[in-house]
Amino acid sequence: MNDLGQDLDLRLVRSFTVVAAHQHFGRAAADLHVAQPALSRQIQRLEKYLGTRLLDRTPQGTRLTPAGRTFLPRAQALLQAARQAELAVREQARTERIAIGYVEDLVITAAVQELRRRYPDAEITTRHLSCSDVGALFDKRVDALIARAPLPLAADDVSVTSLYEEPRMLVAPRDHPLADRTSVTAEELAGEETAPCAFETAEWTSYRILGAGLPPIESYEDKLELVASGEAIAVLPVGDRRSSLRPSLVTVPIEGAPPSRVVLVSRKGDPNPMINNLRLAARTVLTIPAA
């Protein structure tokens, strides 16, 4: 008669299989790193649960009873099934993990929340990157990158999914001749000389209007300072709200300019299933930010 209200203890089953393999309590106890009396009590508990003797002690050691011989292959199969279940769960836990990078002004909160809602047990982390740090994708600090196209990455090395597009706006000082316009055209800006820019991925297309010989500037704040001081104007996606924090700057919609494209990028051939899960979540919830 088994212990009422209790399930079969796999630890006891394993102890039985080890004793059966060694046919000796002392050697089995050493293998299991337990004291021999403790091992004997474990076997007794298992036998009580099953309601029959599984092992007989002999002068040479132990031997299986008929019930023990019947139980042994089933016990081994039970332990194997438990091990396979454990490995499957651990593998699933390993694959339900993703680090998401996002660049500069982009806000990906909605996509991350949606992904966590769909996969509450997954390990999901985010990392804010500068536009010059897109290499984080290939040194595996992130598994996926949400950024503005184009990126300085070889097309053969990445998979790219378009998420949404944004129109562009002019950012200029309040005293600039174009600052009081309701809109400007791309043609009106085309004649301005392009100011140096570190990366196209910054989504910063700035146009020099004063001075000459401006050095390359990588910091976003330094570029804003250049615009605020009247040395340059800039073209940004309408979703980039950082310039609005400076009261000395104004924004003007641009007509006829190609839109800014927000994309999700991953390493080509990466088997992590969470990348596609992120792709689906992002395409569902990420849209052009409200004005």
N, C-alpha and C positions, 0 to 999 in steps of 0.2 A: 504494500500500500504506500503510495507516494505522499510527500508532505503536502497537506491540504493547502490550497491557495498559492502555491509556489510554482514557478516555471522551472524548466530544466536549466540548470546552471552550466553554461559552457565551460567555465573554469574547471568544474568537476569532471566534465566529459574529457577535457584535454588531459587532466591528471590520469584518468583511466587509460587513455590511449598510450601515454608515456610508460605507465607501469606495464601495460600489455606488451609494449615494444621491448622493454628491458627484462621482463619476467623476473623482476627483483625490486622490492620496495626501496632498498637502500640506494641502488644505482639510479632509480627513477627520482628519488628525493633529491639526490645531488644534481641531476639534470635540471630539475625544476627549481632548484635553489630554495627548497623548503626543508623543514625538519621532518624526519621520517614519521614521528607520531602525528604531525599535522597532516601529512599525506594519507596516512591510514584513516584518519577521521574524515578526510574528503571522500575517500572511496566508500566508507561506511555511509556517508550521507547520500551518495549517488545510489548505492544499493538500496537504501531505505526508500528513496524516491521511486525507484523502479520496482521495488517490491520483490527483489530476487538477488541472490549472490552472483557476482560477476567474476570474482577471483578466489581461488583457493591457495592458501599458503602451503608450501611444501618445504622439506629440509633444504632443497636446492634453491628455493626462491618462491615464485608464484606461478600459477597456471590458470588459464581461462576455464571457466565453467562452460557448459553448453550455452547458458544464457549469455555469458561473456563473449563467446565466439559469434553468437548471433548479433550481439550489439556492436561489436568492434567495427565492422565495415560501415555500419550506419553512423556510428560515432565519428569515424573519419570523414565520411561524406558531409556530416553536419558541420564539422569544423571547417572543412574546405569551403562549403557554401557560405559560412559566416565570414571567412577570410575574403572571398570574392565580393561579398556585399560590402565589406569595409573598404576594399580597394576601389570599388566602383564609386562609392560615396566620396572617398578622398579625391579621386580623379575628377569627379564632378565639381567638388569644392575648389579644386585647383583651377579648373577651366572657368569657373564663375568668378573671374577676377579681371579687373581692367583699370588701367590708369589712363585718364583722359587729359590731354594737354589742350589748352586754348590760348589764343594769341591776342595780345594787346587789348583792344576795347571790347572784344566780344563777350557776351553774357550767355552762358550755357546752362544756367540754373534749371530751366524748365526741362531740358533734355536729361539732365542728371536725375532730377526728381522723378521723371517718368520712368527712367531705367530702373531706379530703386523701387518704384512701385511695382514694376513688372517682375523684378528679380530681388525680392527682399532679403534673400540669404547671400547674395553676391557681395564680393568685396569691391567697392567702387571708390576710386580716389580721383582727385583732380589736381592739376598743376598749371598755374598761370605762367606763361612763357613770354619773353620778349620776342619781337619778330626776328631777331638774330639768333634765336635759340631753337629753331625748328629741327636742328640735329638731334634733339631729344628723342625724336621718333626712332632714329636708327641706332642710338646707343641704348635704346630700350628703357629709357626713363619713363616713357609713355607708350601706350599701345595704340592710341589713336590721337589724331590732332584735328582740332576744329580751328580753321584759320581762313584768311582771305586769299583767294587766288589772284595772280599766279604765285607759286612757291618755288624756291630754288632747290627743287628736288627732281631727280631724273624720273621721267615718266615711266620708264621700264621698272622702276623700283617700288612704285607706290600704286595703290588703288585709290581713286578719287571719286567721291560722291557729292554732287551739288546739293546743297540744302536750301538756299534761297538767294535772291539777288536784292541789292539795295541801290537806289539812285544815289547820285553824288551831289555834294554841296560845296560851295565856295566858302572858305573861311578867310576873313580879312579884318583889318583894323576898322574901327567905326568911322575913321576919317578918310577911308579909301574911296576913290571915285565910284566904285561899284557897290559900296556897302549899302546904299539906300535903294537899290534896285529890288523889284519883286522877284526877278529871276535874271540869269545871265545864260548865254549860250556857250557851248564848247568852242565855237569859232572865235568868240571874243577873247577867250583865254589862250587860244592856240599860238598867238604871236608872242606870248611872254616866254622869256628864256627859262629853261628848266633849271631849278636850283639843285645842287648835289643832294643825293639821297642814298642812304646806305643800302636799303633793300626795298625792292618793289613790294615785298610781303608786308611792309609796314602800312600798305595802302595809303601812302602819302605821296601825292604828286604835287610838289610845290613849285611855284613859278616866281622867279626872281624879278623884282620890279625896281629895286634900288641897289646901288653899290655894285661891286664886282669882286670876283675872286673869292666867293664864299667857300669855306672849307666844308668837306662832308660832315654832316651832323647826324648822329645816330639816336640820341635821346629824344623821345617824343616831346618832353617838356622844353628842351632847348629849341626844338623846331617851332613850338607854339610861341616861345619867347621871340624867335626871329620874326614871326608873323605879327605879334603884338607890338613889336618895336617899329613896324612899318618897312622892314627890309624884304619881306616876301609875302605872298598870299599862298593859300593852300587849297587843295581839293581833297575832300574826305567823303567817306560813305555817310549817308544821313543817320545811320545808327550809331555813329561815333559821337557820343555826347560830351566828351572830355573838354572840347573847346568852349562849351557853354558855361563852364566853371569860371571863365575869365570875362568879366563884364566889358572889357575893352575890345572884345572880338564880336563879330556878327557872322551869321551864316546866311547864305543866299542860295536857293535851289539852282541847279544847273540843268539846262535843257540840251539834249543831244549828246550828252556824255555817256560812254559805255557804263553799264551798271557794275557795281562791285559784287563779286560772287563769293559767297561763303560756302566753304567745302569741308567735308570730313575726309581725312587722309589716313591711311593705314599702310603698313608694310605689305607689299604684294605677297600673297601666299601664306599670310599669317593664319594659323588654324584656330586661333582663339575665337570661340563662337560668340563671345560677348561683344566683339567688334560689330558683327552684323546686328546684334540686338541693339547696340547703341545707334547704329545707322537707322534702324526702323524707328526707334524712339525719337531720334533727333528730327527725322523727316516729318514725324507726326506733329511735333510741338514747336519746333523752332521756326519763327517767321520774322518778317521785317519788324524791328522794334517800332512801337507806336511813337508818333511824333510828340 
